[in-house]
Amino acid sequence: MAGASGGALAAEVTAAGAFGFLAAGYLDPASLRKELALARGILVLAASDRLPVGVGYLAWKLEKSTDAEAEEMLAAALDNHVQAIWLAFGVHIDKWIRYIRTYDEKHRRRDPTLIFVQIPSVEDAVVAVKNWKVDVLVAQGNESGGHGYRAAPPLLTLVSSILQVLPEDAPPLLAAGGMTNGRHVASLLILGADGVVLGTRFLATTASLYTEAQKRALIAAKSGSTMRTMAFDRVRGTVEWPAGVDGRALYNSTVKDVEEGVDIHIAEEKFKKGVQDGDPDRMLVWAGTGVDLISGISTAKDVVNELHDVTLERLEMASKLYTGN
């Protein structure tokens, strides 16, 4: 998520045995390069080494930029030889895929950049596989924290529907949306996903860019505390998202004011003051539906280890049911 995952968190997740992504979000090229340098330093890699993290881009931000500006943003990651690039929320995602492929060919990369594309529907999955030839599909269900398509089906339905139409030689399918523990992970693996993506769980880690106030709000959240809304985009002035996109966050008075028609300038001022004061009743806290299962702040390594152990435990239990042992 933009504003939450930087170079430190991505590197710590990778170092723990998973695969970490950092968000390009609203960063400029210089800031993105700084975050990538931080990740490289934590992983103790030379400048010439491949960097085993990914960078997530908002494709609509690239499309709002000039070609030169967009290419400079992508080059910040590609020049650092990141292992993967994630593209989401764009009208011309295929354009950026071609740019990345051409860059790798031009630089004669023997290990090309893996391209992850986030999709909210079966139709988009088919296009991504057949037309765009992506390396990894990410199915984002409606439960996901942060931005997503409001019409996206629940994750179990979406993954099942996509699996039903994918050819045998399809790229790996990852599931994203509302998961916070190993039980969630195991259920999606048993369903047929090749892997999973967790965002909200890693917001409550020591390396997350979230403030202490935001992390405390995550821990205090209850089941049903989140909702889909454009309220925070309106008070922040970030309303250029593609049609059909909104964001899932913790419900608070900022959302209430916007929905009830309070003058937007008044709502903006209250939001800004809430951010300055660390007021959970005003500030923005993106979060998925599983947020109530987060009970404390941990290191990224501890979260990865816990997810691994509980996932294996649940998969072993499921295999016993299958074998009758």
N, C-alpha and C positions, 0 to 999 in steps of 0.2 A: 504493500500500500504506500502511495505517495506520502511523504512526511513521516513515515514510520520505519521504513527499512532502508538503512544506509549501508556503507561499506563494512562497518563493524559487525552488524547483525548478519549480513550475508556471509561474511568470512567465518564467523563463529558457527553458523549452521553447517557450512561445508566442512569445517574442521571437525565437527562432531559426527560426521558420517552421512549427513543428508546433503541436499544441494540448495544453497542459498541464492536468493535473488535480491538485488537492491532496486529501488524504484527511481527511474529518471524523473518521472512526474513533472514538476514545474522547475526543475533545476536547469541552469545554463550549462554549456559544455565544460567550462572551467570547474564548476562545482562538482559535476559528475566525475571528471577526471580526478579530483581530489578524493572523492569517496572511493573510487577504484584504487587509488594509490594506498589508501588506508587499508582496504581489503588485502591488497598485495603484501603490505607490510605485516599484517597480522598472520598471514599464511606463510610468511618468510620466503617469498618467491622473488627471483631475479626479474628484471624488466623484460627479459626475453622469454620468460616462461609463460605458458598458457595459464590464464587466470580462471580457476575452476569455480566461478560464480556466474550468475546470469544478470542481465539488466532488463527491466521491464519498461516498455515505452507506451505512452498513450498515443496511438496512431493519429487521433484527431489533432493532437498538438503538433505533430509533424506536418500534418496537412494544412494547418493554419499558418505555418511558417513558409518562408521561401524555400526553394529546393536547396539552396546553399546552406541555409540555417539548419534545415532538417538533416542534411548530409553531415554537417559538422557535429550535430548531436549524436548521430549514429556512429560517426568515426571515433568519438570519445570512447565508446565501448569496443569497437572493432580494432582500433589501434592498440588497445590494451589486451587484445587476443582473449576476450572473455569466451567462456565455453558456450554460452547460450544468450539469445535475445528473445524476449517475450513481447508480442505485439497484441494490442487489444483496442477495441473501441475506435475503429476507423472505417472509412468508406472505401479507401484505396489501399488496403493492407497489402495486396499483391504487388503494388509499386515498391514498397519497402522491402518486401521479400526479394524482389529482383535486384534491388540495390545491394542487399547483403550478399546474395549469391555472387553478384558481379565483383564485389569487393574481394571476396575470398578467392575467386578465380584470378583476379588481377594480381593478388599477392601470393598466389600459388600455395594456398593453405592446404597442407596435407590432412589436417583435421578441421574441416569446415565448421563454421558456427552453426550450432543447433538452433533451429527456429521453432519456438513455441507460439501457438496462436490460440487465444482464448475465444471460445464460442458459446453461445447461449441456446442453440437450437440444433435439431437434426439437419435442417437445410444448410446451415452454416458449416456444419461438420463435413457434409458431402462436398461442398465447394472447397473447403480447406484441404481435403485429401485429394480430390480429383484434379482440381485446377491449380491450386497453389503448391501442392507437393510439400506440405509442411513436415517437419520432423517429429513434432509432438503436438497432440491436441489437448487442450485444457477445457473441460466441460464445466462451466460455472453455473451452479444452481441458484435459485432465488434466495436461498438462505445466506448467501455470501455477504460478508461485511464489505464496506466500501462500495465503490460503484459497480453497477451491473445493469442488465436489461430487466426492467420490472416485469416483463411478460415471460421471462425464463421459467421453465417448469421447476418443481422441486428436484433436488439433485438425484435422488434415486430414480425418478421417472426419466430425467434427462439422460443419465448414463445408460439406463436400460434401452431407451429408444435409439440412442446412437449406436450402441453395440449391435443392435438388431440389423442395422443397415451397412455397417462397415465391412469392407472386403477383408479376406483373410490376411492380405499383405498390408493392411492399414498400419499407420504409425501408432506408437503407444498412445493410449488414452488416459489422461489424468483427471481425477475428480476434484472439484473445488467448491466449497460452500458450506459453512456452518459447522465444520468439524473442529474438535478441540482435544480429543483424546484417542487412545489406541483402539478403543471399542469402535469408534467411528471409522478409523482407518481400516480395521479388519473387515467391517461390514462392506465397505466399498471394494476392497480387494476380492472378497468372496463373490460380490456381485459381478465382477469381471473387469473392473478398472485395473490398469497396469501400475498405477501409482496414485498418490493423492497430493494435494496442495493445501497447506494450512497457513493462514495469515493471522487471524485474530489471536490465536494462541501465542504467537511469537511477539505480539505487541506488548505483552506483560512479561518481558524479559529485560535483563539488565542492559543489553546492547540496543534495545529498541530506541528509536528517536522520540517516542512518546514522552511527554513530561511525567513527572511523578504524580501530578494531579490526574492526568489521563489514565495512568496505570491504576491508580486507586479506584477510579470510576469503573474500570473494567472489572476489578475484583469485587466491587460492590454490586455489580449488575445482577439482575434476577432474570429468570425465564420470562420472556415477553418484554424485556426492556428495550429491544431494538425495533426499528421500523424503517421502511423505505421512504425516502423523502428527498426533495430538492431544496429544502429550507437552508441547509448550510451552504450550498452552492450559491444561493441567492444572496445571502448576507456576506459571502466572500467575493462575489462577483465572478465566480467560475461557472458560468451558465452555458458555455459553448459545447457542451457534450452532445453527442449524436442523439437524435430523436429516440425516445423510448428508454433512455438511461436515467437512473436516479441512484441514490446511495443509501445503504443500510447503516444506521448509526444508533447510538443510544438516544432515546427520546428525552427531550428536556424542554425548558421554557422557550428556547430559541425556535424550536419546531412549532410549539404551540402558538407563539406570536405570529409567525409567518402564515400558518394555516388559518388563523383567525382574522387575518387581514390587517394586523398592526402595521402602521406606516413602515416601509422597508428601511428608511433611514434611521428610525428609532431602533428597529430590530438590529440593524448593523452596529450601531453604537453600543447597545447592550451586549452584543456578541463580542465585540472587540474588548470591552471592559472585562467580560467574563473570561476571555482568554488570558488577559493580563493578570487577573486575580486568581486564575486556576479554579474558577467556579464551575463545578460539574453540571450545574443547572443551566449553564449558558454555552460552555465551550463544546467543541466538536470532538467526538470520540467514535470513530468508525468501529464497527463490531458486527460479527456474524451472530447467527441465532444461538450458537453453542456457548456464548460468552459466560453464561451462568455457571459453567463447569470449571471456570478458572478460579482457583482459590488463593493464588499468591504469585509473587514475582520470583522468577527463577532465572538461571543462566540458560542460554540457548542450548548448551551441551546437555544440561539436565533435562530439558524438555525433549530433545531428540532421543536421549536414552530412555526416558519414560515412555515415549510413544513407541519406540522399538520393542521394549520389553512387554508392554501390555498388548501390542498388536500380535506379537508371537504367541503370547498366552491365549488370546482369543482364537487365533487361527488353529492352535493345537486343540482347543476345546471343540472347534467346529469340525476338525478332522476326525475326532473321536465319535461325534454324532454320525458322521458319514460312514465310518467303518464299524460302528456298533460296539466299539471298545470302551 
